[in-house]
């Protein structure tokens, strides 16, 4: 997989590349890490990889599907939630019912739930059924700074991708 726009995280990149080559990408990932760790970047890259129709490594970045994902206009990549606001039960139910409608353009539908840790227990429970028994074409990317706020049942249905805080470059004044 081409994950070079995600800073650092070599082991995680290798893990995802091997997974994509062998069995394909999962239906649900919990992408965790503090602010600035690259959660949204990784979610966008995984979305593009799932939608990519170009040849070679995915995401190619140049096919129409990749361009739409990176431009934020792909109809099969759905953003649930927004910064600073809780994700409501109604939003979770809407995502759940929309997941059973076949994709418009791609082979999959991808739901980026961010910030997933802003869902209350009722909203999380509304997603459980689709996380465990959803259609094969639906994928869920839950981004959370505090994954411990998610119910154990939600966390157990996702593969964890933990991103450490972005490392600052060494201070040249300290290395002399």
N, C-alpha and C positions, 0 to 999 in steps of 0.2 A: 504494500500500500504506500501511496505517496502522502506522507504526513509531515513533510518538511516545514510547513508553516507553523507547526506546533513546536515551540521552543523546548529544548531539552527532552527529557522523558524517553531516552533511547530504549530502555527495557520495555516500556509500555508500547512504543511504536513497533518493536520487534514482535511482541506478543500479538498485537492486532494484525500485523502483516501475516504472521504464521496462521492465525485463526482464519483470516480471509482466504488464504490459499487452500487450507485443508477443508474446513467444514462450512465456511462462509460466516458472515457476521451474525451476531445474535439478534434475537427479537427484542431484547431489553437490556439496556446498560444503565447503571447508576454511575454518573461521572461526578466524582467528588473532589473538592479542593477549595482552598480559600480564594477570595477575590483576587483576580489577576493571575490565577494559575493556568488558565487556558481552557476552562470548561466549555465555554461557548465556541471557541475555536475548534476544539475536538468534536463537539456535537455537529458543527457545520461540516467538518471534514468527513465524519462518519455518514452524515446525510448524503453528501455528494458521492461518496463511495457506493452507497446503496442505490443511488439513482444513475450513476455513470453508465453511459452507453458507448464510450470510446474504447479503443483498443489498448492493450497493455495494462500498466499499473493503474489502479483506481484510487482516488479520483484523478482523471486525466486533466481536469481543469479547463479543457478546451471544447468538449462536446457541448451540444445545446443544453443537456440536462445539468451538467456541472455549472455552466454559466448561469442558469436559472437559480440553482441552489445558492451559489455564491452571491448572486444578485438579490437574493431574498424573495424571489418571485415564482419559485417552483410550486405548482398547485398541490403536489403530493407531499410537501414538507410543511407541516403545520406547527406553528408556534403556539404553545399554551402557556399563558402567564406573561407578566411583564414586571420589570424592576420595581421594587418597593410596594408591590401589591400582593395580597394573598390570592391563591388559586382557589376558587369557590367550588362547591359541590356541583353547581350547574355547569361550570367549565369542564370539570372532570367527566360528568355525564355526557356532555356534548362530544368530547374527544372519544369517549367509549362508543357512543352510537355511530359517530363518523367513521370509526375504524372498521365498521362492517360494510361500508360503502367502498366498492372497488376503486383502485387508484385511477386517476384521470389520464396520466401520461406514462408514469413509470411502472416498474414491476412491483414496487413497494410503496407504502405510505409511511412516512416517518413523522412522529410526534415528538417535538422537542419541548419538554416540560421543564420550564425554568422560571423561577426557582422552585424546584420540587419540594424543598423543605418548607415552603410557604403554604403547603396544603395542610388543612386540618385533617384529623382522622376520618371524618365523614367523606371528604373529597378523596382521600387515599383509598378508602374502602370502595368507593365508586369505581375506581380503576382496577381493583384487584382481579375481577373476572376476566377482563380483556388482557391483563398482564399474564395470567396463567393459561387461558384458553382462547386467546384471540386468533383472528385469521392469520394464516401463514405469511401474508403479504404485509402485515402491520408490524412496525418497529417503534419502540419507545426509548427515548434518550432522556433520562431524568438527571438534571443538573442540580447539585446541592452543595452548598458550602458546609452545611451541618447534616450529614447523612443520618446521624443518630436521631434526628427529629422525625425520620420516616418510620413507619410501623415495620416491625420485624417481617411481617408477611409481605410487605412491598419490597423490602431489601432482598429477601430470599428469592424473589422471582427475577432479579436483575443480576447481571454480571457486574462486579465492581471494577471501575477504572479510577484509581486514586491518583490524583495529580498533586505533587508537592508544591509548595509555594515557589514561585519563580525565583531563581537564584540571581542575586545582583552580581554584576561583574566585580572582580576584586578591585579594591581601591589601589591605584598605582602608588599613592603616597605611602601606603603601608607595606608594599612589596620591595621597596628600595632599601 
